[in-house]
Amino acid sequence: VEDSAVHQFLEAVHPAEVVYRDALTGQQLVPALVQAARRKELEYFNTKGVWVMRPRAEAQRGQGKPPITVKWVDVNKGDDLCPRYRSRLVARQLKAHDKTGSSYFAPTPPLEALRTILSFATSRIGDWVPVYEPHSNRRMQVSFVDLSRAYFNAKLDPGSETYVQLPEEDPDSGTCVAKLLR
């Protein structure tokens, strides 16, 4: 019992530092660099006018349900010597579930979608034959475009109101939610 009381006292005086992990590799990340990447993402949200702060009760009244939950996806796109941390705030994908039945967060389309496109581009299906001649009007071409933060330019359906939780890093997260504008 005494050890437990001592442990609680030490936790109160020196709380354990949060452990951040790379969403792809599971490798432990440097907390200060993760926090800086998250601040940068939130600053970008504010400069692009992605949302407006609203009282938490408005989300329940407007949607008839609580705000959509969010979580951070932290990744080191560099290495241990030259870290390049990226943090993305993603919303829960409401109609998707993993094998456990729990809903999950999906910041990008699944890899299976890319595999399907590549398979279609290289397969013969019935009368369909891909054309690879460079000057043909019917040639098959697959292009990849890497858009950084493309989702900030998406438009919402007219008349729809979508509210999301604010991340803990936002000082208003306890009392406000975010009403999405884009």
Sequence and secondary structure as in RCSB ss.txt:
>XXXX:A:sequence
VEDSAVHQFLEAVHPAEVVYRDALTGQQLVPALVQAARRKELEYFNTKGVWVMRPRAEAQRGQGKPPITVKWVDV
NKGDDLCPRYRSRLVARQLKAHDKTGSSYFAPTPPLEALRTILSFATSRIGDWVPVYEPHSNRRMQVSFVDLSRA
YFNAKLDPGSETYVQLPEEDPDSGTCVAKLLR
>XXXX:A:secstr
 HHHHHHHHHHHHS     EE TTT  EE HHHHHHHHHHHHHHHHHHT EEEEEHHHHHHHHSS  B EEEEEE
ESS SSS  EEEEEEEEEEEEE TTS EEE SS  HHHHHHHHHHHH  BTTB  B  TT TTB        TTG
GGG    TT   EEE  TTSTTTTTEEEEE  
